[in-house]
Amino acid sequence: MHPPLTLHRHPMCAEVIEEFQKCHLEHPITKFFGECTELKIKLDRCFRQEKALKRKDNFEQSKKLKERLQALRKETAENDS
């Protein structure tokens, strides 16, 4: 199972998504017997890579936010004293 194959949500995987959708359109019966399996595997790998990059970006953003919050708390504690 894969997430919805919308190109705007998965710009990194747009080419593979288009190939996969084309395969499904060109092979309406044999897709059930593994005709598009290799493209599906490529799509899954692409989604994993995309997710890893997003996870890394989110982690970096959370570190920056955490640092800002700690600095703000420290500044607030100093002003209260």
C-alpha positions in Angstrom: 0.0 0.0 0.0 1.2 3.5 -0.8 0.1 7.0 0.1 -2.0 8.9 -2.4 0.0 9.4 -5.6 -0.4 13.2 -6.0 2.5 14.8 -7.7 2.4 18.0 -5.7 2.9 16.1 -2.4 5.8 14.0 -3.7 7.9 16.2 -6.0 10.9 14.0 -5.6 9.1 11.0 -6.8 7.0 12.6 -9.6 8.8 10.8 -12.4 8.3 7.3 -10.8 4.7 8.1 -9.9 4.0 9.0 -13.6 5.7 5.8 -14.8 3.7 3.7 -12.3 0.4 5.3 -13.2 1.2 4.8 -16.9 2.0 1.2 -16.3 -1.3 0.7 -14.5 -3.2 2.3 -17.4 -1.4 0.3 -20.1 -1.7 -3.0 -18.3 -5.1 -3.1 -16.7 -5.2 -6.9 -16.3 -1.5 -7.9 -16.0 -0.9 -5.3 -13.3 -2.5 -7.9 -11.0 0.0 -10.5 -12.0 3.2 -8.4 -11.3 3.6 -6.4 -14.5 4.2 -3.2 -12.5 5.9 -4.7 -9.5 9.4 -3.3 -10.3 8.0 0.2 -10.6 6.2 -0.3 -7.3 9.4 -1.2 -5.7 11.1 1.9 -7.1 8.2 4.0 -5.9 8.5 2.5 -2.4 12.2 3.3 -2.3 11.6 6.8 -3.5 9.0 7.4 -0.8 11.4 6.0 1.9 14.1 8.4 0.7 11.7 11.3 0.6 10.4 10.5 4.1 14.0 10.2 5.4 14.8 13.7 4.1 11.6 15.1 5.6 12.4 13.5 8.9 15.9 15.0 8.8 14.6 18.5 8.0 12.0 18.2 10.7 14.6 17.2 13.2 16.8 20.1 12.3 13.9 22.5 12.6 12.9 21.1 16.0 16.5 21.5 17.3 16.5 25.1 16.2 13.1 25.7 17.9 14.3 24.0 21.0 17.4 26.2 21.2 15.3 29.3 20.7 12.9 28.2 23.5 15.8 27.5 25.9 17.3 30.9 25.2 14.0 32.5 25.7 13.4 30.7 29.0 16.9 31.6 30.2 16.3 35.2 29.3 12.9 35.2 31.0 14.5 33.6 34.1 17.2 36.3 34.2 14.7 39.1 33.9 12.5 37.7 36.7 15.5 37.5 39.1 
